[in-house]
């Protein structure tokens, strides 16, 4: 079974130039989720910590102590 990291890595290996990678819509479908305010075509290029995240990277925080890093990302 493919996990989320495998899904994005597979997209990179395919070098999918038509879409440029995995979209937020594909990611939402993969986790049986939904995007509430559009954004289906936003490209996800990889995963990164809040400190290292750049445009196109997926990151998250769950501890209040990371709120400032989140705000600065």
Rosetta blueprint (number, residue, H / E / L):
1 X L
2 X L
3 X L
4 X H
5 X H
6 X H
7 X H
8 X H
9 X H
10 X H
11 X H
12 X H
13 X H
14 X H
15 X L
16 X L
17 X L
18 X L
19 X L
20 X L
21 X L
22 X E
23 X E
24 X H
25 X H
26 X H
27 X H
28 X H
29 X H
30 X H
31 X L
32 X L
33 X L
34 X L
35 X L
36 X L
37 X L
38 X L
39 X L
40 X L
41 X L
42 X L
43 X E
44 X E
45 X L
46 X E
47 X E
48 X L
49 X L
50 X L
51 X L
52 X L
53 X L
54 X L
55 X L
56 X L
57 X E
58 X E
59 X L
60 X L
61 X L
62 X L
63 X L
64 X H
65 X H
66 X H
67 X H
68 X H
69 X H
70 X H
71 X H
72 X L
73 X L
